[in-house]
């Protein structure tokens, strides 16, 4: 279960980031399901890349700081990938 918890946190926070990015970035002209799927994928990638960095900056060696790092990294990664995917899909429709 310890190995799954960071992935779940990254996926959920990525979906939240994807949904928020879709609301704020008008170029992300996609339906809700593609926004959430892009958010989940970006959240897992962003959480894996940024999670240890942010967790380390918080001064922890694990535990709560690692989970906060996963959540923040997932939120940022999900929002970024959703915004990029929305802009690419918006440009392809033209």
Residue pairs with C-beta under 8 A, 6 or more apart in sequence:
5 67
6 47
6 51
6 66
6 67
6 70
7 44
7 47
9 47
9 67
9 70
9 71
9 74
10 43
10 44
10 46
10 47
10 48
10 51
10 70
10 71
10 73
10 74
10 77
11 40
11 43
11 44
11 74
12 43
12 74
13 43
13 47
13 70
13 71
13 72
13 74
13 75
13 78
14 39
14 40
14 41
14 42
14 43
14 44
14 46
14 47
14 74
14 75
14 77
14 78
14 81
15 36
15 39
15 40
15 43
15 78
16 39
16 75
16 78
17 39
17 42
17 43
17 74
17 75
17 76
17 77
17 78
17 79
17 80
17 82
18 35
18 36
18 37
18 38
18 39
18 40
18 42
18 43
18 78
18 79
18 81
18 82
19 32
19 35
19 36
19 39
19 82
20 79
21 28
21 35
21 39
21 78
21 79
21 80
21 82
21 83
21 86
22 28
22 30
22 32
22 35
22 82
22 86
25 82
25 83
25 86
25 87
27 83
27 86
27 87
27 90
28 35
28 82
28 83
28 85
28 86
28 87
28 89
28 90
29 86
29 89
29 90
29 93
30 38
30 82
30 85
30 86
30 89
34 85
34 89
35 82
35 86
38 78
38 81
38 82
38 85
38 86
39 78
39 79
39 81
39 82
40 78
41 78
41 81
42 77
42 78
42 79
42 80
42 81
42 82
43 73
43 74
43 75
43 77
43 78
44 74
44 77
45 77
45 81
46 73
46 74
46 75
46 76
46 77
46 78
46 80
46 81
47 69
47 70
47 71
47 73
47 74
47 77
48 73
49 73
49 77
50 69
50 72
50 73
50 76
50 77
51 66
51 69
51 70
51 72
51 73
51 74
52 66
52 69
53 69
53 73
54 68
54 69
54 72
54 73
55 62
55 65
55 66
55 67
55 68
55 69
55 70
56 65
56 69
57 69
58 65
58 68
58 69
59 65
60 66
